[in-house]
């Protein structure tokens, strides 16, 4: 099973998610790809992701993750907890440290959902922190130095012993993502 995990206020309708789905359906039609719309609650989002992982494990399916931004943060936790390989695209490292600027009313333009982010949500997100990566061989981290949302140097520091690709310029969306899908799938050992 391949699990694509979108970022904060994003969706399976984002450009990266759609390009990923198209690539997988063309090159790996036999593969089960899950791209769930995550609930706005971090606890509910993780419950959904964990249930998908447990279901795949029960079926004997290997796990693979692609996580973007907050989805990269969640992917780290899941790969460390359940196994499998993960590709992290401009991942959030300590999103709970950024929460104060987001506490309050939120809007997801993809789902047209209005919701409220609280300090309790901050504490919930912090529960999924993988302070130390115990299995660096499971991770490929794709970074662009022009990320205007997250400081790419935090990811360089945290994942320094993992396979890293750091490209100058770009932005938080990871410009040219589709050009890396072949390498992503090879790393995830989808063949």
Secondary structure, DSSP 8 states (H G I E B T S, - for coil): -EEEE--TT--TTSHHHHHHHHHHHHH-TTS-EE-----SSHHHHHHHHHHHHHHHHHTT---EEEEETHHHHHHHHHHHHH--EEEEES--S-GGGGGGGT-EEEEETTTTEEEEE-HHHHHHHHTT--SS-S-GGGEEEEEETT-SSS-HHHHHHHTTTSEEEEESS--TT-TTGGGGHHHHHHHTT--
